[in-house]
Amino acid sequence: MRTEFITEKFEETRKMGKILAKELRGGEVICLSGELGAGKTSFAQGLLEGLGAEKPYTSPSFVVMKEYKITKSNSPAGEQNIYHIDAYRINEKDLLNLGWEEIISDPKNIAIVEWANRVEKIIPARAVWIKFEWLGENRRRIILGKAKKPQDLPKIRNRAKNIKWC
């Protein structure tokens, strides 16, 4: 089962990321795929903002990975780490050398991977896949794919249906 949403401006794409952020507790791997300019980074910026990461939220295209530390007072985990990874210029071996296995094994971590399809072989089965399609200058289709384990797909489907766009 997949769910699709159309956004008409980048603010809506970011808002989708903020909505998903409310469902994350730690230990998630969010995989973003799609062509250049399809909305992956805007969505990731919304996720980061929704999770409470400190700005600025820039794409890690040239640094490959950015780490954010957040403290959630309402979370039993307390401090969490968010890893925003851009896999466009790397392969599986590169990502493993950056400590990928440690990142995804810690339940306090959240990994957001842009261009995840480029390192798909080492993505865990519990990952949630989100595909972005460029439909025009400002239009994007966001497709929430099915996690390999259905219980790992966040409740974003139900929440997103009731969005009142800004």
VOTORTOR-752654 format. One line per 5 residues: number of its first residue (from 1); for each residue x, y, z of N, C-alpha, C. Coordinates in Angstrom, 2 decimals. Layout:
residues N
NUM	X:Y:Z:X:Y:Z:X:Y:Z  ...
END
This chain:
residues 166
1	0.83:-1.18:0.00:0.00:0.00:0.00:0.87:1.24:0.00  0.53:2.19:-0.85:1.27:3.43:-0.85:0.30:4.59:-0.82  0.76:5.69:-0.31:-0.04:6.89:-0.20:0.69:8.00:-0.91  -0.05:8.80:-1.67:0.55:9.90:-2.42:-0.05:11.23:-1.99  0.81:12.26:-2.02:0.38:13.62:-1.75:0.99:14.52:-2.82
6	0.28:15.55:-3.20:0.80:16.55:-4.13:0.99:17.84:-3.34  2.18:18.43:-3.46:2.42:19.72:-2.85:2.58:20.75:-3.97  2.14:21.96:-3.70:2.15:23.02:-4.71:3.26:24.04:-4.49  3.90:24.01:-3.34:5.01:24.92:-3.07:5.93:24.28:-2.05  7.17:24.79:-1.98:8.15:24.14:-1.12:7.74:24.19:0.35
11	6.98:25.21:0.75:6.52:25.29:2.14:5.62:24.10:2.49  4.84:23.64:1.54:3.98:22.47:1.78:4.82:21.20:1.92  5.86:21.10:1.10:6.75:19.95:1.19:7.44:19.93:2.55  7.89:21.08:3.00:8.49:21.17:4.34:7.49:20.79:5.42  6.25:21.24:5.25:5.22:20.95:6.23:4.98:19.44:6.34
16	5.06:18.74:5.23:4.94:17.28:5.27:6.05:16.68:6.14  7.26:17.22:6.03:8.37:16.77:6.87:8.10:17.02:8.34  7.55:18.20:8.65:7.22:18.53:10.06:6.19:17.56:10.61  5.22:17.20:9.79:4.18:16.27:10.23:4.79:14.91:10.55  5.66:14.42:9.69:6.31:13.14:9.95:7.16:13.21:11.22
21	7.81:14.34:11.45:8.67:14.48:12.62:7.91:14.21:13.92  6.64:14.56:13.96:5.84:14.35:15.17:5.65:12.87:15.49  5.86:12.02:14.51:5.66:10.58:14.70:6.94:9.84:15.05  8.08:10.51:14.97:9.36:9.84:15.19:9.74:9.85:16.66  10.23:8.74:17.13:10.59:8.60:18.54:12.07:8.29:18.73
26	12.72:7.84:17.70:14.12:7.43:17.78:14.28:6.04:17.20  15.39:5.82:16.53:15.65:4.53:15.91:15.16:4.43:14.48  14.53:5.49:13.96:14.00:5.43:12.60:15.06:5.74:11.56  14.87:5.15:10.39:15.67:5.45:9.22:14.69:5.91:8.15  14.81:7.16:7.75:13.91:7.75:6.75:14.69:7.88:5.45
31	14.26:7.17:4.42:14.95:7.12:3.15:14.21:7.96:2.11  14.91:8.94:1.56:14.32:9.84:0.58:14.96:9.58:-0.77  14.11:9.42:-1.80:14.64:9.20:-3.15:13.86:10.05:-4.14  14.48:10.33:-5.26:13.85:11.13:-6.30:14.91:11.93:-7.04  14.52:12.47:-8.16:15.47:13.20:-9.00:15.86:14.53:-8.36
36	16.87:15.17:-8.95:17.30:16.49:-8.50:16.14:17.46:-8.52  16.00:18.25:-7.47:14.96:19.27:-7.41:13.57:18.74:-7.11  13.46:17.49:-6.70:12.14:16.89:-6.48:11.57:17.17:-5.09  12.37:17.74:-4.18:11.84:18.10:-2.87:12.43:17.37:-1.68  13.44:16.55:-1.91:14.04:15.77:-0.81:14.59:16.68:0.29
41	15.35:17.69:-0.10:15.97:18.56:0.88:14.93:19.42:1.60  13.93:19.92:0.90:12.87:20.70:1.56:12.15:19.85:2.60  11.86:18.62:2.24:11.21:17.69:3.16:12.11:17.44:4.38  13.41:17.18:4.12:14.35:16.93:5.21:14.45:18.14:6.13  14.41:19.35:5.56:14.45:20.56:6.38:13.23:20.64:7.29
46	12.07:20.25:6.78:10.87:20.20:7.60:11.00:19.18:8.72  11.56:18.02:8.40:11.82:16.99:9.42:12.72:17.54:10.52  13.81:18.17:10.12:14.76:18.71:11.09:14.11:19.77:11.98  13.35:20.64:11.36:12.67:21.67:12.14:11.66:21.05:13.10  10.88:20.11:12.59:9.88:19.45:13.42:10.48:18.66:14.57
51	11.69:18.17:14.39:12.37:17.42:15.44:13.05:18.34:16.46  13.16:19.62:16.13:13.77:20.57:17.05:15.26:20.75:16.87  15.79:20.39:15.70:17.21:20.59:15.43:17.49:22.08:15.27  18.69:22.47:15.64:19.08:23.87:15.55:19.43:24.23:14.10  18.92:25.38:13.66:19.21:25.86:12.30:20.67:26.26:12.20
56	21.22:26.39:11.01:20.60:26.30:9.70:20.49:24.85:9.21  19.49:24.62:8.36:19.27:23.30:7.77:19.71:23.37:6.31  20.93:23.02:6.06:21.42:23.03:4.68:21.70:21.60:4.25  21.65:21.39:2.97:21.89:20.05:2.45:23.33:19.64:2.73  23.54:18.40:3.13:24.90:17.93:3.37:25.57:17.41:2.10
61	25.22:17.97:0.95:25.72:17.48:-0.34:27.23:17.32:-0.38  27.96:18.30:0.11:29.41:18.26:-0.02:30.11:17.75:1.24  29.43:17.80:2.36:30.03:17.27:3.59:29.54:15.84:3.85  28.58:15.38:3.10:27.99:14.04:3.13:27.07:13.82:4.33  27.49:14.21:5.54:26.66:13.94:6.72:26.75:15.11:7.69
66	25.59:15.47:8.23:25.52:16.47:9.30:24.85:15.81:10.50  25.36:16.14:11.66:24.78:15.59:12.89:24.18:16.74:13.70  22.97:16.51:14.19:22.28:17.46:15.04:21.98:16.76:16.36  22.16:17.47:17.45:21.78:16.93:18.77:20.56:17.69:19.24  19.59:16.95:19.71:18.38:17.59:20.22:18.08:17.02:21.60
71	17.43:17.82:22.41:16.97:17.36:23.71:15.48:17.55:23.75  14.78:16.46:23.96:13.32:16.52:24.05:12.94:16.30:25.51  12.39:17.32:26.10:12.02:17.21:27.51:10.91:16.18:27.73  10.08:15.97:26.72:8.98:15.01:26.84:9.36:13.61:26.39  10.62:13.41:26.06:11.07:12.12:25.56:11.83:11.36:26.65
76	11.51:10.08:26.83:12.26:9.29:27.81:13.72:9.12:27.38  13.97:9.28:26.09:15.34:9.12:25.60:16.20:10.34:25.94  15.54:11.48:26.25:16.30:12.69:26.55:16.98:13.22:25.31  18.31:13.15:25.28:19.06:13.65:24.13:19.02:12.64:22.99  18.83:13.16:21.79:18.83:12.31:20.59:19.77:12.91:19.56
81	20.20:12.08:18.64:21.04:12.51:17.53:20.27:12.32:16.24  20.37:13.31:15.38:19.77:13.20:14.06:20.93:13.26:13.06  20.97:12.30:12.17:22.00:12.27:11.14:21.33:12.52:9.80  21.70:13.61:9.16:21.19:13.96:7.84:22.29:13.63:6.84  22.03:12.66:6.00:23.05:12.11:5.10:22.62:12.33:3.65
86	23.56:12.75:2.83:23.33:12.87:1.39:24.22:11.83:0.72  23.60:10.80:0.16:24.36:9.69:-0.43:24.61:9.87:-1.92  24.40:11.06:-2.45:24.55:11.28:-3.89:25.97:10.98:-4.38  26.96:11.34:-3.60:28.36:11.21:-4.03:29.10:10.06:-3.35  28.38:9.19:-2.67:29.05:8.11:-1.96:28.44:6.75:-2.32
91	29.09:5.70:-1.85:28.56:4.35:-2.04:28.40:3.69:-0.67  28.00:2.43:-0.67:27.77:1.73:0.58:29.02:1.68:1.47  30.16:1.41:0.87:31.40:1.31:1.63:31.71:2.64:2.32  31.52:3.75:1.60:31.77:5.07:2.19:30.88:5.29:3.40  29.61:4.94:3.26:28.66:5.15:4.35:29.01:4.26:5.55
96	29.40:3.05:5.29:29.83:2.15:6.38:31.04:2.74:7.11  31.95:3.36:6.35:33.13:3.97:6.96:32.79:5.19:7.81  31.63:5.77:7.60:31.18:6.92:8.40:30.49:6.49:9.69  30.42:5.18:9.93:29.81:4.68:11.16:28.33:4.34:11.01  27.90:4.01:9.81:26.50:3.72:9.51:25.91:2.67:10.45
101	26.61:1.59:10.67:26.05:0.51:11.50:25.81:0.99:12.93  26.70:1.80:13.46:26.51:2.35:14.81:25.33:3.33:14.83  25.22:4.13:13.79:24.13:5.12:13.71:22.78:4.42:13.75  22.59:3.41:12.91:21.27:2.79:12.81:20.98:1.80:13.94  22.00:1.43:14.70:21.75:0.48:15.79:21.39:1.17:17.10
106	21.59:2.47:17.20:21.30:3.20:18.44:19.86:3.71:18.41  19.01:3.28:19.32:17.61:3.69:19.32:17.39:5.18:19.60  18.42:5.89:20.01:18.31:7.33:20.21:18.56:8.12:18.92  19.04:7.44:17.89:19.37:8.12:16.64:18.22:8.09:15.66  18.16:9.12:14.84:17.25:9.17:13.70:18.12:9.46:12.49
111	18.01:8.66:11.46:18.79:8.87:10.23:17.86:9.30:9.11  18.23:10.38:8.45:17.51:10.88:7.27:18.50:10.75:6.12  18.17:9.96:5.12:19.11:9.68:4.04:18.52:10.15:2.71  19.12:11.21:2.14:18.75:11.63:0.80:19.53:10.77:-0.20  18.92:10.48:-1.33:19.50:9.60:-2.35:19.75:8.21:-1.78
116	18.85:7.76:-0.92:19.00:6.46:-0.25:19.07:5.30:-1.23  18.48:5.44:-2.39:18.51:4.37:-3.39:19.94:4.05:-3.83  20.86:4.98:-3.65:22.26:4.76:-4.04:23.00:3.85:-3.04  22.44:3.69:-1.85:23.06:2.84:-0.81:22.05:1.82:-0.28  21.11:1.47:-1.12:19.98:0.63:-0.71:20.40:-0.71:-0.09
121	21.51:-1.26:-0.52:21.94:-2.57:-0.03:22.18:-2.60:1.47  22.49:-1.45:2.08:22.78:-1.44:3.51:21.69:-0.74:4.33  20.57:-0.45:3.70:19.45:0.17:4.41:18.70:-0.93:5.17  18.40:-0.73:6.45:17.70:-1.78:7.21:16.26:-1.97:6.75  15.73:-3.14:6.98:14.36:-3.49:6.56:13.32:-2.59:7.20
126	13.61:-2.04:8.36:12.62:-1.21:9.07:12.49:0.20:8.48  13.34:0.55:7.54:13.36:1.92:6.98:12.03:2.27:6.32  11.70:3.55:6.40:10.53:4.09:5.73:11.03:4.80:4.47  10.47:4.43:3.32:10.89:5.00:2.04:9.89:6.04:1.58  10.40:7.19:1.17:9.57:8.27:0.66:10.18:8.71:-0.67
131	9.36:8.63:-1.72:9.83:8.99:-3.06:9.24:10.34:-3.45  10.06:11.15:-4.11:9.66:12.48:-4.55:9.72:12.54:-6.07  8.67:13.08:-6.66:8.63:13.26:-8.12:8.37:14.71:-8.43  9.16:15.24:-9.34:9.03:16.61:-9.79:7.93:16.65:-10.85  6.88:17.43:-10.62:5.75:17.50:-11.56:5.69:18.83:-12.31
136	6.48:19.77:-11.91:6.46:21.09:-12.52:7.25:22.04:-11.65  7.25:23.30:-12.02:8.08:24.28:-11.32:7.93:24.20:-9.79  6.70:24.14:-9.30:6.48:24.10:-7.86:5.76:22.84:-7.39  5.30:22.01:-8.28:4.51:20.83:-7.90:5.38:19.61:-7.69  5.08:18.90:-6.60:5.81:17.68:-6.28:4.81:16.60:-5.87
141	5.13:15.37:-6.23:4.37:14.23:-5.73:5.24:13.55:-4.68  4.67:13.32:-3.52:5.37:12.64:-2.44:4.68:11.31:-2.24  5.44:10.24:-2.38:4.89:8.90:-2.28:5.47:8.21:-1.07  4.60:7.88:-0.14:5.03:7.14:1.04:4.96:5.67:0.70  6.11:5.07:0.59:6.16:3.65:0.27:5.95:2.83:1.51
146	5.81:1.59:1.32:5.59:0.67:2.43:6.93:0.22:2.99  7.08:0.33:4.29:8.25:-0.23:4.94:8.15:-1.76:4.80  9.26:-2.42:4.83:9.23:-3.88:4.70:8.49:-4.53:5.87  8.46:-3.83:7.00:7.67:-4.27:8.15:6.56:-3.24:8.32  5.31:-3.57:8.04:4.23:-2.58:8.05:4.12:-1.78:9.33
151	4.43:-2.34:10.48:4.31:-1.60:11.73:5.31:-0.45:11.82  6.31:-0.42:10.94:7.30:0.63:10.98:6.92:1.86:10.17  5.83:1.80:9.42:5.40:2.97:8.65:4.66:3.90:9.60  5.16:5.12:9.80:4.54:6.03:10.76:3.10:6.37:10.41  2.44:7.02:11.35:1.03:7.38:11.21:0.82:8.58:10.30
156	1.83:8.97:9.56:1.73:10.17:8.73:0.57:10.10:7.75  0.23:8.91:7.28:-0.87:8.80:6.32:-2.14:9.45:6.86  -2.52:9.09:8.07:-3.75:9.63:8.65:-3.63:11.10:8.96  -2.51:11.51:9.51:-2.33:12.92:9.87:-2.28:13.80:8.64  -1.60:13.36:7.60:-1.40:14.18:6.41:-2.71:14.41:5.65
161	-3.65:13.52:5.77:-4.93:13.69:5.07:-5.68:14.91:5.57  -5.41:15.32:6.80:-6.12:16.44:7.39:-5.32:17.75:7.35  -4.31:17.82:6.53:-3.47:19.01:6.47:-4.26:20.20:5.95  -4.08:21.32:6.60:-4.55:22.60:6.07:-3.29:23.34:5.67  -3.04:23.42:4.37:-1.80:24.00:3.88:-1.71:25.48:4.20
166	-0.48:25.94:4.43:-0.27:27.35:4.75:-0.51:28.22:3.52
END
